[in-house]
């Protein structure tokens, strides 16, 4: 029998701390590296092959479908040399290489999280963050990719950040979005004005205080990023507030898991029909989770809430009790970060996670902000590209 056959089951140790081996069927590869063991199925490795016939070397996109991979795919040979693991697949005879570092980074041989948690790189917060509000200076970020990367990483971590050094001219907020993506236009236009109006179509255009909320929950998909930039602010009051929606639902779950489950387990209804020719509706839970418990989004906006119809009759009263408790947690000053924007300042929020609010302000003086929406995927893509560049340069 050939030394390359499955029955051999032994891969040569090319590094002191790393080795690979196969099970008798060739269906599982085991990598031992740095004192830890990682198992990978042959079908998973074949699907993630890095060779040029499987993935386009220019953009990394897959060139095959599952139908192109034999159902009886197995590993006929595996060996390691330095940081490279060579895998040979049967019955195709295809040979491909993986780096040990890539395999470890993508290992799935561990208990998967099945409880409430944030995606990686995120940190929950409360009013304690008032002492160190994440901030970036726009001129620096335009000229220095390191400054931009640090600022974007803060947004990923906390779900919001301030911006200083913004020009106090209409449309200057677009320069913030230009750092990472594109403006998302809505029925409000490419941007919207936030200042007192007569007969406003939206309560945001009055001097009334606004409870912390996520914007536009009546859209599907909801805008994932919002930017608000200050052009004028001599009115008394009108401080901006932000609240970590994840920290709020985490607190609710710790207090009362049944209440948490109610808000996560039943869709709420949201609607907006304040402009001629516009009637926007959506049906999503206030707390949205992935199947493994990873936090996806919070949708909370009392002004845009529509009649609940997806909660069973015998659960409606307790649902409302849960709704009330979440509202109380959101209103708790211990959860909020507060700042008053000066002309030339702005802030950006992850609208799927961070709720924003405004204290009431007087009719004296002026208060003029402009807002726009953008998409988080562009922000995270720009950050990932900058981090890859940094790693390559290190």
Beta strands, then each sheet from edge to edge (+ up, - down):
strand 1: 18-22
strand 2: 28-33
strand 3: 36-41
strand 4: 74-81
strand 5: 84-90
strand 6: 94-99
strand 7: 135-137
strand 8: 160-164
strand 9: 183-184
strand 10: 192-194
strand 11: 210-213
strand 12: 225-233
strand 13: 240-244
strand 14: 267-272
strand 15: 280-285
strand 16: 287-289
strand 17: 295-298
strand 18: 336-339
strand 19: 346-350
strand 20: 354-358
strand 21: 367-374
sheet 1: 1+ 2- 3+
sheet 2: 4+ 5- 6+
sheet 3: 7+ 8+ 19- 12+ 21- 9+
sheet 4: 7+ 8+ 19- 12+ 21- 10+
sheet 5: 11+ 20- 13+ 18-
sheet 6: 14+ 15-
sheet 7: 16+ 17-
end
